[in-house]
Structures are given as C-alpha cells and as structure tokens.
Amino acid sequence: MSKIDDILALARSRSKDWPYAGAVTPQEAYELIAADNAVKLIDVRTHAERDWVGRVAIPEAQHGAVQWTIYPGGIANHEFIEELNSVVRKDQVILFLCRSGVRSRGAAKLATEHGYLHCYDILEGFEGDKDERGHRKNINGWCKADLPWTGA
C-alpha cells in the first residue's frame, strides 16, 4: 500500500458510523496534500475567519474556500453545495477544515449526501480547542501542529 492508501485506511478506521468516509489529523491532511496534487482541502470557515485569523499555506490548486455559514450573523450558506460543485469534483479526495472540527463534519456529511465519494473531516480544525484561558492554537489543530499557514 502507498502512504496515501495507509492514511486513508486509518482515516476510514476512525469512523464511528459517520455518514462520510472518515477523519484525518492535520498532519495526515498535510501529508495527503503533499503526496497527491488531486487532493483538495476545502476551508469551510467564513471569509472573515480566513482574513482575520489565518489560512493554510498550501498550493492554491489544492485549496478551496466554501463558507458553511455566512458572516456576519452565522446564517447557513444555502449555496454551499453549488459553491462546492464549482471547486471540486465528486470523485476527488476532499478534506474539510474549519476552526475546531465541528462545521467541517457537517460539511463532509452534506457533501457525501450530495454524491461526493471521498469526504474527510480534518480533526481539531485550524485553531483547535480552547486552552484554560479560552485561547486557541495552543492545544491542537493545524496551527499547533506547526503546519504551514499565513495570517494573524
């Protein structure tokens, strides 16, 4: 088996009857992106979060931004699937990322329900869980894993 196959098998094994393919750690997501230029990371955070907090630093061809909710107000993005359709194919490996790993699960589930075949949640998200002072980026997540990112 290849490294890609190994990571995806591990991701599928984490499934707890999830309605999508599985879940990867931030490090595994980065390894998949580095190993296969067809893998696409879809950041489902709001434009404001990406602008003010930061974003992953990966090749543009492997990055997509489709808001799960709209800022301001946190209203559901009713155009989510249509926007997703414009940036990924249904047969691609898709890695969904949000702040802490909640919205990305919803996105992976909805995409799977709409015929996307290989949807994976990125556990821990971009910023990860809050620490004892209520701050993020200190416990887990893409940033804490010291993976490439730009921004605040």
One Martini backbone bead per residue (centre of mass of N, CA, C, O) as a GRO file, in nm:
protein
  152
    1MET     BB    1   0.100   0.034   0.016
    2SER     BB    2   0.050   0.354   0.027
    3LYS     BB    3   0.050   0.636   0.202
    4ILE     BB    4  -0.232   0.716   0.117
    5ASP     BB    5  -0.372   0.449   0.183
    6ASP     BB    6  -0.295   0.448   0.483
    7ILE     BB    7  -0.436   0.710   0.568
    8LEU     BB    8  -0.724   0.639   0.464
    9ALA     BB    9  -0.757   0.384   0.634
   10LEU     BB   10  -0.733   0.525   0.905
   11ALA     BB   11  -0.967   0.724   0.861
   12ARG     BB   12  -1.185   0.502   0.829
   13SER     BB   13  -1.133   0.364   1.116
   14ARG     BB   14  -1.253   0.618   1.282
   15SER     BB   15  -1.527   0.552   1.226
   16LYS     BB   16  -1.856   0.628   1.391
   17ASP     BB   17  -2.085   0.611   1.183
   18TRP     BB   18  -2.028   0.800   0.973
   19PRO     BB   19  -2.157   0.984   0.679
   20TYR     BB   20  -1.849   0.950   0.606
   21ALA     BB   21  -1.536   0.833   0.542
   22GLY     BB   22  -1.362   1.030   0.755
   23ALA     BB   23  -1.054   1.103   0.952
   24VAL     BB   24  -0.802   1.353   0.992
   25THR     BB   25  -0.526   1.485   1.064
   26PRO     BB   26  -0.341   1.748   1.000
   27GLN     BB   27  -0.087   1.589   0.916
   28GLU     BB   28  -0.232   1.399   0.718
   29ALA     BB   29  -0.339   1.616   0.534
   30TYR     BB   30  -0.064   1.725   0.449
   31GLU     BB   31   0.042   1.458   0.331
   32LEU     BB   32  -0.174   1.430   0.112
   33ILE     BB   33  -0.116   1.694  -0.036
   34ALA     BB   34   0.189   1.626  -0.095
   35ALA     BB   35   0.125   1.338  -0.250
   36ASP     BB   36  -0.152   1.473  -0.391
   37ASN     BB   37  -0.274   1.708  -0.625
   38ALA     BB   38  -0.591   1.607  -0.602
   39VAL     BB   39  -0.610   1.705  -0.333
   40LYS     BB   40  -0.869   1.878  -0.135
   41LEU     BB   41  -0.904   2.173   0.049
   42ILE     BB   42  -1.187   2.275   0.250
   43ASP     BB   43  -1.272   2.585   0.369
   44VAL     BB   44  -1.558   2.658   0.596
   45ARG     BB   45  -1.497   2.919   0.675
   46THR     BB   46  -1.505   3.232   0.692
   47HIS     BB   47  -1.374   3.499   0.547
   48ALA     BB   48  -1.302   3.638   0.813
   49GLU     BB   49  -1.133   3.412   0.936
   50ARG     BB   50  -0.919   3.402   0.713
   51ASP     BB   51  -0.840   3.707   0.732
   52TRP     BB   52  -0.800   3.732   1.067
   53VAL     BB   53  -0.656   3.441   1.142
   54GLY     BB   54  -0.619   3.249   0.884
   55ARG     BB   55  -0.435   3.019   0.662
   56VAL     BB   56  -0.349   2.792   0.465
   57ALA     BB   57  -0.025   2.682   0.313
   58ILE     BB   58  -0.106   2.595  -0.002
   59PRO     BB   59  -0.177   2.509  -0.293
   60GLU     BB   60  -0.419   2.662  -0.471
   61ALA     BB   61  -0.523   2.399  -0.625
   62GLN     BB   62  -0.581   2.267  -0.312
   63HIS     BB   63  -0.771   2.519  -0.255
   64GLY     BB   64  -1.079   2.594  -0.078
   65ALA     BB   65  -1.366   2.827  -0.038
   66VAL     BB   66  -1.655   2.731   0.170
   67GLN     BB   67  -1.907   2.848   0.332
   68TRP     BB   68  -2.115   2.741   0.587
   69THR     BB   69  -2.124   3.029   0.694
   70ILE     BB   70  -2.231   3.366   0.732
   71TYR     BB   71  -2.076   3.674   0.738
   72PRO     BB   72  -2.273   3.794   0.930
   73GLY     BB   73  -2.474   3.581   1.170
   74GLY     BB   74  -2.451   3.263   1.096
   75ILE     BB   75  -2.569   3.184   0.831
   76ALA     BB   76  -2.660   2.963   0.627
   77ASN     BB   77  -2.527   2.821   0.333
   78HIS     BB   78  -2.742   2.759   0.063
   79GLU     BB   79  -2.478   2.740  -0.156
   80PHE     BB   80  -2.273   2.519  -0.088
   81ILE     BB   81  -2.297   2.301  -0.314
   82GLU     BB   82  -2.261   2.488  -0.554
   83GLU     BB   83  -1.979   2.588  -0.467
   84LEU     BB   84  -1.846   2.312  -0.453
   85ASN     BB   85  -1.892   2.233  -0.753
   86SER     BB   86  -1.680   2.470  -0.850
   87VAL     BB   87  -1.404   2.322  -0.688
   88VAL     BB   88  -1.506   2.013  -0.716
   89ARG     BB   89  -1.506   1.677  -0.741
   90LYS     BB   90  -1.677   1.381  -0.664
   91ASP     BB   91  -1.390   1.196  -0.687
   92GLN     BB   92  -1.243   1.345  -0.478
   93VAL     BB   93  -1.035   1.422  -0.231
   94ILE     BB   94  -1.182   1.561   0.068
   95LEU     BB   95  -1.084   1.824   0.296
   96PHE     BB   96  -1.230   1.940   0.588
   97LEU     BB   97  -1.218   2.281   0.728
   98CYS     BB   98  -1.203   2.440   1.046
   99ARG     BB   99  -1.151   2.554   1.353
  100SER     BB  100  -1.242   2.262   1.541
  101GLY     BB  101  -1.440   2.028   1.387
  102VAL     BB  102  -1.757   2.086   1.321
  103ARG     BB  103  -1.833   2.202   1.039
  104SER     BB  104  -1.676   1.985   0.877
  105ARG     BB  105  -1.870   1.755   0.937
  106GLY     BB  106  -2.118   1.878   0.800
  107ALA     BB  107  -1.987   1.902   0.521
  108ALA     BB  108  -1.920   1.603   0.476
  109LYS     BB  109  -2.209   1.505   0.496
  110LEU     BB  110  -2.344   1.675   0.274
  111ALA     BB  111  -2.160   1.591   0.042
  112THR     BB  112  -2.225   1.291   0.056
  113GLU     BB  113  -2.537   1.332   0.005
  114HIS     BB  114  -2.430   1.469  -0.294
  115GLY     BB  115  -2.202   1.242  -0.411
  116TYR     BB  116  -1.953   1.248  -0.253
  117LEU     BB  117  -1.697   0.997  -0.205
  118HIS     BB  118  -1.430   1.161  -0.041
  119CYS     BB  119  -1.497   1.249   0.277
  120TYR     BB  120  -1.304   1.456   0.510
  121ASP     BB  121  -1.217   1.523   0.827
  122ILE     BB  122  -1.046   1.767   1.018
  123LEU     BB  123  -0.916   1.734   1.295
  124GLU     BB  124  -0.926   2.023   1.517
  125GLY     BB  125  -0.849   2.208   1.297
  126PHE     BB  126  -0.697   2.512   1.282
  127GLU     BB  127  -0.709   2.601   1.610
  128GLY     BB  128  -0.871   2.437   1.799
  129ASP     BB  129  -0.883   2.420   2.118
  130LYS     BB  130  -0.932   2.546   2.419
  131ASP     BB  131  -0.790   2.679   2.674
  132GLU     BB  132  -0.793   2.790   3.003
  133ARG     BB  133  -0.819   3.101   2.862
  134GLY     BB  134  -0.971   3.068   2.567
  135HIS     BB  135  -0.747   2.980   2.373
  136ARG     BB  136  -0.608   2.920   2.071
  137LYS     BB  137  -0.334   2.727   1.927
  138ASN     BB  138  -0.230   2.535   2.199
  139ILE     BB  139  -0.334   2.224   2.169
  140ASN     BB  140  -0.448   2.210   1.864
  141GLY     BB  141  -0.410   2.175   1.530
  142TRP     BB  142  -0.267   2.313   1.261
  143CYS     BB  143  -0.098   2.526   1.410
  144LYS     BB  144   0.018   2.346   1.643
  145ALA     BB  145   0.155   2.147   1.419
  146ASP     BB  146   0.327   2.338   1.231
  147LEU     BB  147   0.182   2.418   0.983
  148PRO     BB  148   0.121   2.583   0.708
  149TRP     BB  149   0.067   2.942   0.758
  150THR     BB  150  -0.132   3.242   0.740
  151GLY     BB  151  -0.137   3.534   0.946
  152ALA     BB  152  -0.232   3.610   1.278
   0.00000   0.00000   0.00000
